[in-house]
Amino acid sequence: MTEAPARSNSGCLDSVFRYGERTDASSRFSDVTLRAFDTVAEQPLAFPQRPGGLNPLVGGANTEIAQSEDAFQLRVQAPLGAKNAPVVVFVPGGGFMTGSGNARWFTSPELVERAGVVLVTVNYRIGALGHLGSTGQPAESQGGLRDLIVALRWVNEHIAEFGGNPNQVTLSGDSAGAWYAFALSALEETRGLFTRAALISLPWEPPLAAGAYAERRDLVASELDGIGGLDGAAIEQVLAAQSALSQAYAGRGMALMPAAAGEVTGDLHDYTSVASRLHISELALLSTSEEAAAFLFPAPDQAFSPESVGGFIGAKFDDPAKVSEWIAQKRPDATPKQRMIEAMTLHQFRLANLELAEATTAAGIPTYVASLSLQSPLPGALSPHCFPLPFLFGDREVWHDAPMLDGLDDAVFDQTSRALQDWFLGFVTSGIPSVKGEGGERFDPLHPARVEFDGDAVRSETPSELGLVARR
C-alpha cells in the first residue's frame, strides 16, 4: 500500500479521503457504498448548507469550505510513525442542517500528538439531502446515519494504514453529532466498529414520529413543486426551501432530523429502554452549565415573560415549583430570558444526561459525567452549547473569529483546554477519563458525582439538580 499523503501540520499527517460514493449518481438521495482506499488527497468539501444559527457565537468556518452534493469525505489526522494508536472518530454537529468534518475548527495537532491518537472527522449528508427522499418513507430520513455507517466501515478497514488500531475506536460527537453517535451505539449493524462513546452536549431529542416527518417533508416538497421537486430542483432552491422549513418550525422543535424507522426506534431516547441495546464498553458525557444560552442568544429579553417561562416549566417538569426554586437559587436576580435558558438546559441536556448515566450504569456500562461551567466573556452567552469544542481541540487560532471566545484570557483558555483534553484523552486511551492525573470517578446513582471544569478549577461535585424530574 502506498503511503498516504500528508498536509502540513507539524509532526502529524493531515489528509482528506473519500469514504463512499452514491450507488445511483442520478439520485441525490441514493444510498452510499463503501469506496476502496486510495491515496489521492482531495479538495476538502462540505455538503451544501447555509450559515448556521449559532454563527453569532462560533463564527463561520463551516461555510468557508467548497460545497458539493458528493462531499462523502473524512479527514484523518495522525501522528507520524504511529503504530496501533487509539482512534477517535468525531461526528460534528450543526442542528442536522450544517457542519463539516473538514472545518478548520477540528484542526488539532496538539490533541493528536499529545497522546498519539488518530483523529478522524467525518462529513455526512445534512438538511434535505440527509433527511428527505423521493418516496416520503420515514426510513429516508436516515441518509446521514447511513453515511456515517459507511464511514465507520472505511475506518475499520483502513485506519491501520495511518497507524490506528481498528479495535480501539472511540466514537464521539457534539450536539447533532452526539445524537448520531448515540444512535449508532444502539444499532446492531455497527457492533464491533467502535468500542466506546464520548458524547458532548447530547440533547434529549427523540426521533420524529411518522406524522411529524411527513408534515416537514410535505412543506419542503410544496416549496419545490414545479421547479424540479426534491430530486430535481437546484441545490440553492433546496436550501431556500430548508430555510422556509426552519422558519416554520422555529420554537417548535427540530426542523429536520431522523425519524423512527427500522432499528432507529421511537424509544431511542427512552434511556431506560435503550441502555441494554448499547454495544459500547464505556460511556463519557459532557455538557455545559447553560447549553440553551446558544439557542436563545439572538432573542431579545422582551420576548420572554414570567408567564411564558412559567408555562414552559409547568409543561416540562413534574414539580414546577421545585424547578423554579432551583433556578432562583442558582440565579437569584434572573431575568425571564435567563430563567428560560436554565429551564431549557435542564430539560434537554442536564437532566437527560443524568437519566442516561443512571440507565447505562444499571445496564453495566461504566459511565463518566462531566460539565463545563466556565463562562464566556460575551454578554449573554454564559456557558453555551458548542463552548467545549475550542478547548477540546485546543487550537485557539482556528477559532479566531468565534465571538464566544473574545476577551477570554489566554491562560484560562490553556488551563481549561489542558484539563478537558486530559479528561477526554484518558477516556480514549483507557476507558477512564483523567482528572488531575488520576482516574475519574464512575457515575454511581447512589452517590452521583460530576466533574466540573471551570477554568483552573476542576472538581468533583454532586449535581445540584438531582431530585428534579423532567416530563418526557
C-alpha positions, 0 to 999 in steps of 0.5 A: 500500500502506498503511503498516504499523503500528508498536509502540513501540520507539524509532526502529524499527517493531515489528509482528506479521503473519500469514504463512499460514493452514491450507488445511483449518481442520478439520485441525490438521495441514493444510498452510499457504498463503501469506496476502496482506499486510495491515496489521492488527497482531495479538495476538502468539501462540505455538503451544501448548507447555509450559515448556521444559527449559532454563527453569532457565537462560533463564527463561520468556518463551516461555510468557508469550505467548497460545497458539493452534493458528493462531499462523502469525505473524512479527514484523518489526522495522525501522528507520524510513525504511529503504530496501533494508536487509539482512534477517535472518530468525531461526528460534528454537529450543526442542528442536522442542517450544517457542519463539516468534518473538514472545518478548520475548527477540528484542526488539532495537532496538539490533541493528536500528538499529545497522546498519539491518537488518530483523529478522524472527522467525518462529513455526512449528508445534512438538511434535505439531502440527509433527511428527505427522499423521493418516496416520503418513507420515514426510513429516508430520513436516515441518509446521514446515519447511513453515511456515517455507517459507511464511514465507520466501515472505511475506518475499520478497514483502513485506519491501520494504514495511518497507524490506528488500531481498528479495535480501539475506536472511540466514537464521539460527537457534539450536539447533532453529532452526539445524537448520531453517535448515540444512535449508532451505539444502539444499532446492531449493524455497527457492533464491533466498529467502535468500542466506546462513546464520548458524547458532548452536549447530547440533547434529549431529542427523540426521533420524529414520529411518522406524522411529524416527518411527513408534515416537514417533508410535505412543506419542503416538497410544496416549496419545490413543486414545479421547479424540479421537486426534491430530486430535481430542483437546484441545490440553492432552491433546496436550501431556500426551501430548508430555510422556509422549513426552519422558519416554520418550525422555529420554537417548535422543535427540530426542523429536520432530523431522523425519524423512527424507522427500522432499528432507529426506534421511537424509544431511542431516547427512552434511556431506560429502554435503550441502555441494554441495546448499547454495544459500547464498553464505556460511556463519557458525557459532557455538557455545559452549565447553560447549553440553551444560552446558544439557542436563545442568544439572538432573542431579545429579553422582551420576548420572554415573560414570567408567564411564558417561562412559567408555562414552559416549566409547568409543561416540562417538569413534574414539580414546577415549583421545585424547578423554579426554586432551583433556578432562583437559587442558582440565579437569584436576580434572573431575568425571564430570558435567563430563567428560560435558558436554565429551564431549557438546559435542564430539560434537554441536556442536564437532566437527560444526561443524568437519566442516561448515566443512571440507565447505562450504569444499571445496564453495566456500562461504566459511565463518566459525567462531566460539565463545563461551567466556565463562562464566556466573556460575551454578554449573554452567552454564559456557558453555551452549547458548542463552548467545549469544542475550542478547548477540546481541540485546543487550537485557539487560532482556528477559532479566531473569529468565534465571538464566544471566545473574545476577551477570554484570557489566554491562560484560562483558555490553556488551563481549561483546554489542558484539563478537558483534553486530559479528561477526554484523552484518558477516556480514549486511551483507557476507558477512564477519563483523567482528572488531575492525573488520576482516574475519574470517578464512575457515575454511581446513582447512589452517590452521583458525582460530576466533574466540573471544569471551570477554568483552573478549577476542576472538581468533583461535585454532586449535581445540584439538580438531582431530585428534579424530574423532567416530563418526557 
